[in-house]
Amino acid sequence: MNKDWFKTWFDSPYYHQLYKDRNDEEAQSFLRNLLNKLDPPINATILDLACGKGRHSRYLNTLGYNVTGADLSKSSVEWAKQFENEKLHFLIQDMREAIKGGDFNCIFNLFTSFGYFTDIRDNINVLSSVHEMLNDDGCFVIDFLNVSKIIANLVKEETKHVDGLDFSIERRVENDIIIKKISFNDRGTQFNFSEQVQAFKLIDFENMLEVANFTIAGVYGNYKMESFDESTSDRLILICKKKKG
């Protein structure tokens, strides 16, 4: 397995081509439901951690928040910078490292942007960096997949036709990692990429967040912010707070 797969795949134009039809309306509805739960002040500072091309960041900015989008992908951040304004900024950042001077009311890690690292210490480093950047009364939100449902309904092979390319996708679970292999041919050149995400369940997050000095204040199972059920929920959404004292 390629432990640094995300450095090449997320920075590739083919990644954005394959996923170009992501549901922005659903994402915005989720953010509205989430903000209703959190009720941050209108001048809140929000970090969109692993922001990609910034679709969540841009929407949060339209609601009046002071938003920073951070991502490791240089091409994604450069594209997002065209939308910058006095209350919206984007930067290239490894999520394992804290942003210098970062002090946020809310930090959002959305759309399964966690668990990319094969070493558990790297994933805990992400949480520790979030802890460092979050103010004492702030909230940290993780929007992760519900691995129990994903694994139970795993589509092992499929082909997606997008803009003239046939993306062959294979999925498997190996050593508690959900692996997706993406292969395609473009103008005579064969490309092979992979996505890997740790199959973290709620108990795993509880353990990691404990190490990083967080408590879990809420657990939800979909973008309507309904209760989490391990067998039926589509998502695992955690609202976390810093431990007091």
Buried (B, 14 or more C-beta within 10 A) or exposed (E): EEEEBBBEBBBBEBBBBBEEEEEEEEBBEBBEBBBEBBEBEEEBBBBBBBBBBBBBBBBBBEBEBBBBBBBBBEBBBEBBBEBBEEBBBBEEBBBBEBBEEBEBBBBBBBBBBBBBBBEBEBBBBBBBBBBEBBBEEBBBBBBBBBBBBBEEEEEEEEEBEBEEBEBBBBBEEEEEBBBBBBBBEEEEEEEEBBBBBBBBBBEBBBEBBEEBEBEBEBBBBBBEBBEBEEEEBBBBBBBBBBEEE
